[in-house]
């Protein structure tokens, strides 16, 4: 019945997009998330330190600078 549509879907123009997988680009999700768990508390995204369980702002809008500073300088692991 819909053979013409099926044929169309095989012609995807996106097959050459393999470059992102190779890690050439800097990852947007940075390695701070190896040290924090992301949690949603009262509708706010929080980063919970895996070592001291402290909660810090964790939304992507907040950035990750303060998180990195926490585990590199402040946190007594
Ligand atoms: Zn900590």
PDB file of the backbone (N, CA, C, O) and the ligand in Angstrom, with CONECT records:
HET     ZN  A 101       1
ATOM      1  N   UNK A   1       0.825  -1.207   0.000  1.00  0.00           N
ATOM      2  CA  UNK A   1       0.000   0.000   0.000  1.00  0.00           C
ATOM      3  C   UNK A   1       0.862   1.261   0.000  1.00  0.00           C
ATOM      4  O   UNK A   1       0.842   2.052  -0.943  1.00  0.00           O
ATOM      5  N   UNK A   2       1.593   1.418   1.048  1.00  0.00           N
ATOM      6  CA  UNK A   2       2.376   2.638   1.170  1.00  0.00           C
ATOM      7  C   UNK A   2       3.838   2.441   0.754  1.00  0.00           C
ATOM      8  O   UNK A   2       4.755   2.967   1.385  1.00  0.00           O
ATOM      9  N   UNK A   3       4.024   1.703  -0.277  1.00  0.00           N
ATOM     10  CA  UNK A   3       5.393   1.374  -0.654  1.00  0.00           C
ATOM     11  C   UNK A   3       6.196   2.605  -1.039  1.00  0.00           C
ATOM     12  O   UNK A   3       7.402   2.661  -0.802  1.00  0.00           O
ATOM     13  N   UNK A   4       5.541   3.583  -1.626  1.00  0.00           N
ATOM     14  CA  UNK A   4       6.261   4.777  -2.042  1.00  0.00           C
ATOM     15  C   UNK A   4       6.814   5.520  -0.833  1.00  0.00           C
ATOM     16  O   UNK A   4       7.901   6.095  -0.893  1.00  0.00           O
ATOM     17  N   UNK A   5       6.053   5.506   0.274  1.00  0.00           N
ATOM     18  CA  UNK A   5       6.526   6.187   1.478  1.00  0.00           C
ATOM     19  C   UNK A   5       7.726   5.465   2.081  1.00  0.00           C
ATOM     20  O   UNK A   5       8.679   6.091   2.544  1.00  0.00           O
ATOM     21  N   UNK A   6       7.658   4.163   2.065  1.00  0.00           N
ATOM     22  CA  UNK A   6       8.758   3.380   2.612  1.00  0.00           C
ATOM     23  C   UNK A   6      10.054   3.654   1.857  1.00  0.00           C
ATOM     24  O   UNK A   6      11.128   3.794   2.442  1.00  0.00           O
ATOM     25  N   UNK A   7       9.915   3.724   0.555  1.00  0.00           N
ATOM     26  CA  UNK A   7      11.082   4.002  -0.282  1.00  0.00           C
ATOM     27  C   UNK A   7      11.691   5.361   0.069  1.00  0.00           C
ATOM     28  O   UNK A   7      12.910   5.536   0.077  1.00  0.00           O
ATOM     29  N   UNK A   8      10.821   6.295   0.353  1.00  0.00           N
ATOM     30  CA  UNK A   8      11.291   7.636   0.670  1.00  0.00           C
ATOM     31  C   UNK A   8      12.118   7.651   1.953  1.00  0.00           C
ATOM     32  O   UNK A   8      13.127   8.349   2.049  1.00  0.00           O
ATOM     33  N   UNK A   9      11.673   6.871   2.933  1.00  0.00           N
ATOM     34  CA  UNK A   9      12.361   6.888   4.206  1.00  0.00           C
ATOM     35  C   UNK A   9      13.749   6.264   4.130  1.00  0.00           C
ATOM     36  O   UNK A   9      14.577   6.475   5.016  1.00  0.00           O
ATOM     37  N   UNK A  10      13.999   5.512   3.095  1.00  0.00           N
ATOM     38  CA  UNK A  10      15.338   4.938   2.964  1.00  0.00           C
ATOM     39  C   UNK A  10      16.348   5.957   2.440  1.00  0.00           C
ATOM     40  O   UNK A  10      17.558   5.747   2.531  1.00  0.00           O
ATOM     41  N   UNK A  11      15.853   7.032   1.906  1.00  0.00           N
ATOM     42  CA  UNK A  11      16.748   8.036   1.369  1.00  0.00           C
ATOM     43  C   UNK A  11      17.104   9.089   2.413  1.00  0.00           C
ATOM     44  O   UNK A  11      16.947  10.284   2.164  1.00  0.00           O
ATOM     45  N   UNK A  12      17.565   8.671   3.536  1.00  0.00           N
ATOM     46  CA  UNK A  12      17.858   9.658   4.568  1.00  0.00           C
ATOM     47  C   UNK A  12      19.153  10.395   4.258  1.00  0.00           C
ATOM     48  O   UNK A  12      20.176   9.774   3.972  1.00  0.00           O
ATOM     49  N   UNK A  13      19.105  11.697   4.315  1.00  0.00           N
ATOM     50  CA  UNK A  13      20.286  12.496   4.000  1.00  0.00           C
ATOM     51  C   UNK A  13      21.225  12.657   5.182  1.00  0.00           C
ATOM     52  O   UNK A  13      22.187  13.420   5.100  1.00  0.00           O
ATOM     53  N   UNK A  14      20.969  11.959   6.277  1.00  0.00           N
ATOM     54  CA  UNK A  14      21.736  12.208   7.501  1.00  0.00           C
ATOM     55  C   UNK A  14      22.776  11.141   7.792  1.00  0.00           C
ATOM     56  O   UNK A  14      23.241  11.019   8.926  1.00  0.00           O
ATOM     57  N   UNK A  15      23.139  10.383   6.798  1.00  0.00           N
ATOM     58  CA  UNK A  15      23.998   9.236   7.084  1.00  0.00           C
ATOM     59  C   UNK A  15      25.461   9.604   7.302  1.00  0.00           C
ATOM     60  O   UNK A  15      26.231   8.781   7.797  1.00  0.00           O
ATOM     61  N   UNK A  16      25.853  10.797   6.951  1.00  0.00           N
ATOM     62  CA  UNK A  16      27.260  11.172   7.065  1.00  0.00           C
ATOM     63  C   UNK A  16      27.583  11.881   8.374  1.00  0.00           C
ATOM     64  O   UNK A  16      28.641  12.496   8.504  1.00  0.00           O
ATOM     65  N   UNK A  17      26.687  11.799   9.331  1.00  0.00           N
ATOM     66  CA  UNK A  17      26.844  12.555  10.572  1.00  0.00           C
ATOM     67  C   UNK A  17      27.645  11.810  11.632  1.00  0.00           C
ATOM     68  O   UNK A  17      27.349  11.928  12.821  1.00  0.00           O
ATOM     69  N   UNK A  18      28.616  11.075  11.238  1.00  0.00           N
ATOM     70  CA  UNK A  18      29.333  10.236  12.186  1.00  0.00           C
ATOM     71  C   UNK A  18      30.424  10.979  12.941  1.00  0.00           C
ATOM     72  O   UNK A  18      31.029  10.411  13.850  1.00  0.00           O
ATOM     73  N   UNK A  19      30.688  12.219  12.594  1.00  0.00           N
ATOM     74  CA  UNK A  19      31.839  12.913  13.173  1.00  0.00           C
ATOM     75  C   UNK A  19      31.667  13.205  14.657  1.00  0.00           C
ATOM     76  O   UNK A  19      32.648  13.237  15.400  1.00  0.00           O
ATOM     77  N   UNK A  20      30.441  13.415  15.088  1.00  0.00           N
ATOM     78  CA  UNK A  20      30.219  13.758  16.488  1.00  0.00           C
ATOM     79  C   UNK A  20      30.550  12.619  17.441  1.00  0.00           C
ATOM     80  O   UNK A  20      30.858  12.853  18.610  1.00  0.00           O
ATOM     81  N   UNK A  21      30.488  11.423  16.960  1.00  0.00           N
ATOM     82  CA  UNK A  21      30.670  10.268  17.828  1.00  0.00           C
ATOM     83  C   UNK A  21      32.127  10.081  18.222  1.00  0.00           C
ATOM     84  O   UNK A  21      32.431   9.453  19.236  1.00  0.00           O
ATOM     85  N   UNK A  22      33.011  10.621  17.427  1.00  0.00           N
ATOM     86  CA  UNK A  22      34.427  10.329  17.633  1.00  0.00           C
ATOM     87  C   UNK A  22      35.089  11.124  18.741  1.00  0.00           C
ATOM     88  O   UNK A  22      36.264  10.907  19.037  1.00  0.00           O
ATOM     89  N   UNK A  23      34.365  12.032  19.353  1.00  0.00           N
ATOM     90  CA  UNK A  23      34.956  12.805  20.428  1.00  0.00           C
ATOM     91  C   UNK A  23      35.864  13.911  19.955  1.00  0.00           C
ATOM     92  O   UNK A  23      36.696  14.395  20.722  1.00  0.00           O
ATOM     93  N   UNK A  24      35.726  14.320  18.719  1.00  0.00           N
ATOM     94  CA  UNK A  24      36.505  15.461  18.265  1.00  0.00           C
ATOM     95  C   UNK A  24      36.063  16.737  18.948  1.00  0.00           C
ATOM     96  O   UNK A  24      36.863  17.632  19.224  1.00  0.00           O
ATOM     97  N   UNK A  25      34.784  16.797  19.210  1.00  0.00           N
ATOM     98  CA  UNK A  25      34.244  17.966  19.891  1.00  0.00           C
ATOM     99  C   UNK A  25      34.369  17.789  21.395  1.00  0.00           C
ATOM    100  O   UNK A  25      34.347  16.676  21.919  1.00  0.00           O
ATOM    101  N   UNK A  26      34.500  18.923  22.070  1.00  0.00           N
ATOM    102  CA  UNK A  26      34.483  18.897  23.517  1.00  0.00           C
ATOM    103  C   UNK A  26      33.100  18.472  23.987  1.00  0.00           C
ATOM    104  O   UNK A  26      32.086  18.960  23.487  1.00  0.00           O
ATOM    105  N   UNK A  27      33.068  17.578  24.931  1.00  0.00           N
ATOM    106  CA  UNK A  27      31.763  17.134  25.404  1.00  0.00           C
ATOM    107  C   UNK A  27      31.078  18.230  26.192  1.00  0.00           C
ATOM    108  O   UNK A  27      31.695  18.893  27.025  1.00  0.00           O
ATOM    109  N   UNK A  28      29.801  18.413  25.923  1.00  0.00           N
ATOM    110  CA  UNK A  28      29.051  19.441  26.625  1.00  0.00           C
ATOM    111  C   UNK A  28      28.837  19.030  28.080  1.00  0.00           C
ATOM    112  O   UNK A  28      28.922  19.854  28.991  1.00  0.00           O
ATOM    113  N   UNK A  29      28.564  17.768  28.278  1.00  0.00           N
ATOM    114  CA  UNK A  29      28.452  17.258  29.636  1.00  0.00           C
ATOM    115  C   UNK A  29      29.863  17.001  30.149  1.00  0.00           C
ATOM    116  O   UNK A  29      30.538  16.069  29.711  1.00  0.00           O
ATOM    117  N   UNK A  30      30.289  17.827  31.067  1.00  0.00           N
ATOM    118  CA  UNK A  30      31.686  17.751  31.429  1.00  0.00           C
ATOM    119  C   UNK A  30      31.921  16.691  32.490  1.00  0.00           C
ATOM    120  O   UNK A  30      30.981  16.096  33.016  1.00  0.00           O
ATOM    121  N   UNK A  31      33.166  16.470  32.790  1.00  0.00           N
ATOM    122  CA  UNK A  31      33.511  15.365  33.672  1.00  0.00           C
ATOM    123  C   UNK A  31      33.184  15.629  35.129  1.00  0.00           C
ATOM    124  O   UNK A  31      33.392  14.758  35.974  1.00  0.00           O
ATOM    125  N   UNK A  32      32.673  16.821  35.443  1.00  0.00           N
ATOM    126  CA  UNK A  32      32.262  17.053  36.830  1.00  0.00           C
ATOM    127  C   UNK A  32      31.165  16.082  37.236  1.00  0.00           C
ATOM    128  O   UNK A  32      30.997  15.768  38.414  1.00  0.00           O
ATOM    129  N   UNK A  33      30.429  15.616  36.251  1.00  0.00           N
ATOM    130  CA  UNK A  33      29.318  14.708  36.573  1.00  0.00           C
ATOM    131  C   UNK A  33      29.812  13.328  36.959  1.00  0.00           C
ATOM    132  O   UNK A  33      29.017  12.468  37.339  1.00  0.00           O
ATOM    133  N   UNK A  34      31.098  13.108  36.868  1.00  0.00           N
ATOM    134  CA  UNK A  34      31.652  11.892  37.472  1.00  0.00           C
ATOM    135  C   UNK A  34      31.701  12.015  38.985  1.00  0.00           C
ATOM    136  O   UNK A  34      31.800  11.015  39.696  1.00  0.00           O
ATOM    137  N   UNK A  35      31.631  13.244  39.471  1.00  0.00           N
ATOM    138  CA  UNK A  35      31.768  13.487  40.904  1.00  0.00           C
ATOM    139  C   UNK A  35      30.464  13.914  41.561  1.00  0.00           C
ATOM    140  O   UNK A  35      30.359  13.992  42.785  1.00  0.00           O
ATOM    141  N   UNK A  36      29.484  14.184  40.728  1.00  0.00           N
ATOM    142  CA  UNK A  36      28.185  14.624  41.246  1.00  0.00           C
ATOM    143  C   UNK A  36      27.078  13.763  40.656  1.00  0.00           C
ATOM    144  O   UNK A  36      27.177  13.275  39.531  1.00  0.00           O
ATOM    145  N   UNK A  37      26.037  13.592  41.430  1.00  0.00           N
ATOM    146  CA  UNK A  37      24.805  13.006  40.911  1.00  0.00           C
ATOM    147  C   UNK A  37      23.822  14.133  40.640  1.00  0.00           C
ATOM    148  O   UNK A  37      23.696  15.078  41.419  1.00  0.00           O
ATOM    149  N   UNK A  38      23.136  14.008  39.526  1.00  0.00           N
ATOM    150  CA  UNK A  38      22.155  15.041  39.219  1.00  0.00           C
ATOM    151  C   UNK A  38      20.805  14.623  39.791  1.00  0.00           C
ATOM    152  O   UNK A  38      20.313  13.528  39.518  1.00  0.00           O
ATOM    153  N   UNK A  39      20.222  15.501  40.580  1.00  0.00           N
ATOM    154  CA  UNK A  39      18.939  15.197  41.194  1.00  0.00           C
ATOM    155  C   UNK A  39      17.984  16.360  41.007  1.00  0.00           C
ATOM    156  O   UNK A  39      18.396  17.514  40.884  1.00  0.00           O
ATOM    157  N   UNK A  40      16.715  16.038  40.988  1.00  0.00           N
ATOM    158  CA  UNK A  40      15.703  17.083  40.952  1.00  0.00           C
ATOM    159  C   UNK A  40      15.017  17.130  42.306  1.00  0.00           C
ATOM    160  O   UNK A  40      14.356  16.174  42.713  1.00  0.00           O
ATOM    161  N   UNK A  41      15.180  18.244  42.997  1.00  0.00           N
ATOM    162  CA  UNK A  41      14.605  18.405  44.319  1.00  0.00           C
ATOM    163  C   UNK A  41      13.707  19.624  44.300  1.00  0.00           C
ATOM    164  O   UNK A  41      14.146  20.731  43.989  1.00  0.00           O
ATOM    165  N   UNK A  42      12.440  19.409  44.638  1.00  0.00           N
ATOM    166  CA  UNK A  42      11.451  20.491  44.599  1.00  0.00           C
ATOM    167  C   UNK A  42      11.428  21.200  43.246  1.00  0.00           C
ATOM    168  O   UNK A  42      11.267  22.418  43.181  1.00  0.00           O
ATOM    169  N   UNK A  43      11.586  20.450  42.193  1.00  0.00           N
ATOM    170  CA  UNK A  43      11.517  21.018  40.863  1.00  0.00           C
ATOM    171  C   UNK A  43      12.786  21.700  40.406  1.00  0.00           C
ATOM    172  O   UNK A  43      12.849  22.211  39.287  1.00  0.00           O
ATOM    173  N   UNK A  44      13.805  21.716  41.262  1.00  0.00           N
ATOM    174  CA  UNK A  44      15.069  22.321  40.868  1.00  0.00           C
ATOM    175  C   UNK A  44      16.119  21.249  40.679  1.00  0.00           C
ATOM    176  O   UNK A  44      16.199  20.275  41.428  1.00  0.00           O
ATOM    177  N   UNK A  45      16.920  21.461  39.654  1.00  0.00           N
ATOM    178  CA  UNK A  45      17.975  20.490  39.406  1.00  0.00           C
ATOM    179  C   UNK A  45      19.147  20.771  40.335  1.00  0.00           C
ATOM    180  O   UNK A  45      19.671  21.884  40.382  1.00  0.00           O
ATOM    181  N   UNK A  46      19.539  19.762  41.056  1.00  0.00           N
ATOM    182  CA  UNK A  46      20.641  19.913  41.990  1.00  0.00           C
ATOM    183  C   UNK A  46      21.739  18.934  41.641  1.00  0.00           C
ATOM    184  O   UNK A  46      21.497  17.857  41.097  1.00  0.00           O
ATOM    185  N   UNK A  47      22.951  19.338  41.968  1.00  0.00           N
ATOM    186  CA  UNK A  47      24.079  18.435  41.855  1.00  0.00           C
ATOM    187  C   UNK A  47      24.446  17.987  43.252  1.00  0.00           C
ATOM    188  O   UNK A  47      24.779  18.807  44.108  1.00  0.00           O
ATOM    189  N   UNK A  48      24.386  16.696  43.481  1.00  0.00           N
ATOM    190  CA  UNK A  48      24.739  16.186  44.799  1.00  0.00           C
ATOM    191  C   UNK A  48      26.142  15.622  44.742  1.00  0.00           C
ATOM    192  O   UNK A  48      26.441  14.716  43.966  1.00  0.00           O
ATOM    193  N   UNK A  49      26.987  16.178  45.579  1.00  0.00           N
ATOM    194  CA  UNK A  49      28.368  15.704  45.631  1.00  0.00           C
ATOM    195  C   UNK A  49      28.404  14.254  46.085  1.00  0.00           C
ATOM    196  O   UNK A  49      27.767  13.887  47.073  1.00  0.00           O
ATOM    197  N   UNK A  50      29.150  13.435  45.364  1.00  0.00           N
ATOM    198  CA  UNK A  50      29.199  12.017  45.709  1.00  0.00           C
ATOM    199  C   UNK A  50      30.016  11.763  46.966  1.00  0.00           C
ATOM    200  O   UNK A  50      29.940  10.683  47.552  1.00  0.00           O
ATOM    201  N   UNK A  51      30.785  12.742  47.374  1.00  0.00           N
ATOM    202  CA  UNK A  51      31.694  12.519  48.501  1.00  0.00           C
ATOM    203  C   UNK A  51      31.146  13.069  49.808  1.00  0.00           C
ATOM    204  O   UNK A  51      31.215  12.406  50.843  1.00  0.00           O
ATOM    205  N   UNK A  52      30.598  14.292  49.761  1.00  0.00           N
ATOM    206  CA  UNK A  52      30.102  14.881  51.004  1.00  0.00           C
ATOM    207  C   UNK A  52      28.590  15.078  50.990  1.00  0.00           C
ATOM    208  O   UNK A  52      28.007  15.544  51.968  1.00  0.00           O
ATOM    209  N   UNK A  53      27.958  14.715  49.864  1.00  0.00           N
ATOM    210  CA  UNK A  53      26.493  14.789  49.747  1.00  0.00           C
ATOM    211  C   UNK A  53      25.957  16.202  49.792  1.00  0.00           C
ATOM    212  O   UNK A  53      24.764  16.403  50.017  1.00  0.00           O
ATOM    213  N   UNK A  54      26.798  17.164  49.586  1.00  0.00           N
ATOM    214  CA  UNK A  54      26.335  18.541  49.554  1.00  0.00           C
ATOM    215  C   UNK A  54      25.567  18.794  48.259  1.00  0.00           C
ATOM    216  O   UNK A  54      25.904  18.247  47.209  1.00  0.00           O
ATOM    217  N   UNK A  55      24.549  19.615  48.345  1.00  0.00           N
ATOM    218  CA  UNK A  55      23.757  19.965  47.167  1.00  0.00           C
ATOM    219  C   UNK A  55      24.184  21.311  46.621  1.00  0.00           C
ATOM    220  O   UNK A  55      24.268  22.295  47.356  1.00  0.00           O
ATOM    221  N   UNK A  56      24.449  21.345  45.351  1.00  0.00           N
ATOM    222  CA  UNK A  56      24.795  22.594  44.685  1.00  0.00           C
ATOM    223  C   UNK A  56      23.874  22.759  43.484  1.00  0.00           C
ATOM    224  O   UNK A  56      23.250  21.800  43.030  1.00  0.00           O
ATOM    225  N   UNK A  57      23.797  23.972  42.983  1.00  0.00           N
ATOM    226  CA  UNK A  57      22.946  24.211  41.811  1.00  0.00           C
ATOM    227  C   UNK A  57      23.435  23.353  40.648  1.00  0.00           C
ATOM    228  O   UNK A  57      24.624  23.314  40.333  1.00  0.00           O
ATOM    229  N   UNK A  58      22.488  22.672  40.026  1.00  0.00           N
ATOM    230  CA  UNK A  58      22.905  21.692  39.035  1.00  0.00           C
ATOM    231  C   UNK A  58      22.295  21.852  37.667  1.00  0.00           C
ATOM    232  O   UNK A  58      22.525  21.022  36.788  1.00  0.00           O
ATOM    233  N   UNK A  59      21.523  22.900  37.465  1.00  0.00           N
ATOM    234  CA  UNK A  59      20.937  23.070  36.139  1.00  0.00           C
ATOM    235  C   UNK A  59      22.022  23.465  35.148  1.00  0.00           C
ATOM    236  O   UNK A  59      23.047  24.034  35.522  1.00  0.00           O
ATOM    237  N   UNK A  60      21.784  23.160  33.896  1.00  0.00           N
ATOM    238  CA  UNK A  60      22.802  23.469  32.892  1.00  0.00           C
ATOM    239  C   UNK A  60      23.019  24.973  32.792  1.00  0.00           C
ATOM    240  O   UNK A  60      24.077  25.436  32.365  1.00  0.00           O
ATOM    241  N   UNK A  61      22.008  25.722  33.190  1.00  0.00           N
ATOM    242  CA  UNK A  61      22.116  27.178  33.176  1.00  0.00           C
ATOM    243  C   UNK A  61      23.131  27.669  34.193  1.00  0.00           C
ATOM    244  O   UNK A  61      23.772  28.704  34.007  1.00  0.00           O
ATOM    245  N   UNK A  62      23.266  26.909  35.271  1.00  0.00           N
ATOM    246  CA  UNK A  62      24.181  27.326  36.325  1.00  0.00           C
ATOM    247  C   UNK A  62      25.639  27.085  35.964  1.00  0.00           C
ATOM    248  O   UNK A  62      26.543  27.613  36.611  1.00  0.00           O
ATOM    249  N   UNK A  63      25.859  26.298  34.944  1.00  0.00           N
ATOM    250  CA  UNK A  63      27.228  25.981  34.588  1.00  0.00           C
ATOM    251  C   UNK A  63      27.805  24.940  35.519  1.00  0.00           C
ATOM    252  O   UNK A  63      27.115  24.421  36.396  1.00  0.00           O
ATOM    253  N   UNK A  64      29.059  24.644  35.323  1.00  0.00           N
ATOM    254  CA  UNK A  64      29.690  23.595  36.131  1.00  0.00           C
ATOM    255  C   UNK A  64      30.929  24.097  36.864  1.00  0.00           C
ATOM    256  O   UNK A  64      31.628  23.327  37.523  1.00  0.00           O
ATOM    257  N   UNK A  65      31.191  25.400  36.742  1.00  0.00           N
ATOM    258  CA  UNK A  65      32.415  25.940  37.340  1.00  0.00           C
ATOM    259  C   UNK A  65      32.432  25.761  38.845  1.00  0.00           C
ATOM    260  O   UNK A  65      33.437  25.349  39.424  1.00  0.00           O
ATOM    261  N   UNK A  66      31.301  26.079  39.478  1.00  0.00           N
ATOM    262  CA  UNK A  66      31.244  25.972  40.929  1.00  0.00           C
ATOM    263  C   UNK A  66      31.309  24.514  41.377  1.00  0.00           C
ATOM    264  O   UNK A  66      31.773  24.209  42.476  1.00  0.00           O
ATOM    265  N   UNK A  67      30.847  23.637  40.526  1.00  0.00           N
ATOM    266  CA  UNK A  67      30.934  22.222  40.876  1.00  0.00           C
ATOM    267  C   UNK A  67      32.385  21.745  40.833  1.00  0.00           C
ATOM    268  O   UNK A  67      32.851  21.019  41.710  1.00  0.00           O
ATOM    269  N   UNK A  68      33.062  22.169  39.807  1.00  0.00           N
ATOM    270  CA  UNK A  68      34.475  21.791  39.687  1.00  0.00           C
ATOM    271  C   UNK A  68      35.278  22.356  40.847  1.00  0.00           C
ATOM    272  O   UNK A  68      36.150  21.695  41.411  1.00  0.00           O
ATOM    273  N   UNK A  69      34.959  23.595  41.182  1.00  0.00           N
ATOM    274  CA  UNK A  69      35.678  24.214  42.293  1.00  0.00           C
ATOM    275  C   UNK A  69      35.401  23.461  43.580  1.00  0.00           C
ATOM    276  O   UNK A  69      36.288  23.299  44.417  1.00  0.00           O
ATOM    277  N   UNK A  70      34.184  23.008  43.731  1.00  0.00           N
ATOM    278  CA  UNK A  70      33.846  22.270  44.952  1.00  0.00           C
ATOM    279  C   UNK A  70      34.694  21.020  45.090  1.00  0.00           C
ATOM    280  O   UNK A  70      35.305  20.804  46.137  1.00  0.00           O
ATOM    281  N   UNK A  71      34.743  20.209  44.079  1.00  0.00           N
ATOM    282  CA  UNK A  71      35.430  18.940  44.290  1.00  0.00           C
ATOM    283  C   UNK A  71      36.941  19.052  44.165  1.00  0.00           C
ATOM    284  O   UNK A  71      37.672  18.181  44.636  1.00  0.00           O
ATOM    285  N   UNK A  72      37.415  20.132  43.527  1.00  0.00           N
ATOM    286  CA  UNK A  72      38.863  20.265  43.473  1.00  0.00           C
ATOM    287  C   UNK A  72      39.405  20.974  44.714  1.00  0.00           C
ATOM    288  O   UNK A  72      40.485  20.633  45.196  1.00  0.00           O
ATOM    289  N   UNK A  73      38.664  21.960  45.236  1.00  0.00           N
ATOM    290  CA  UNK A  73      39.203  22.752  46.331  1.00  0.00           C
ATOM    291  C   UNK A  73      38.501  22.542  47.664  1.00  0.00           C
ATOM    292  O   UNK A  73      39.142  22.404  48.706  1.00  0.00           O
ATOM    293  N   UNK A  74      37.201  22.520  47.616  1.00  0.00           N
ATOM    294  CA  UNK A  74      36.478  22.622  48.874  1.00  0.00           C
ATOM    295  C   UNK A  74      36.137  21.285  49.500  1.00  0.00           C
ATOM    296  O   UNK A  74      36.120  21.156  50.724  1.00  0.00           O
ATOM    297  N   UNK A  75      35.872  20.317  48.692  1.00  0.00           N
ATOM    298  CA  UNK A  75      35.368  19.080  49.240  1.00  0.00           C
ATOM    299  C   UNK A  75      36.495  18.270  49.880  1.00  0.00           C
ATOM    300  O   UNK A  75      37.548  18.047  49.283  1.00  0.00           O
ATOM    301  N   UNK A  76      36.239  17.844  51.102  1.00  0.00           N
ATOM    302  CA  UNK A  76      37.203  16.941  51.749  1.00  0.00           C
ATOM    303  C   UNK A  76      36.771  15.519  51.443  1.00  0.00           C
ATOM    304  O   UNK A  76      35.925  14.946  52.128  1.00  0.00           O
ATOM    305  N   UNK A  77      37.355  14.977  50.427  1.00  0.00           N
ATOM    306  CA  UNK A  77      36.901  13.663  50.019  1.00  0.00           C
ATOM    307  C   UNK A  77      37.332  12.587  50.995  1.00  0.00           C
ATOM    308  O   UNK A  77      37.026  11.412  50.793  1.00  0.00           O
TER     309      UNK A  77
HETATM  310 ZN    ZN A 101      31.711  17.502  48.264  1.00  0.00          ZN
END
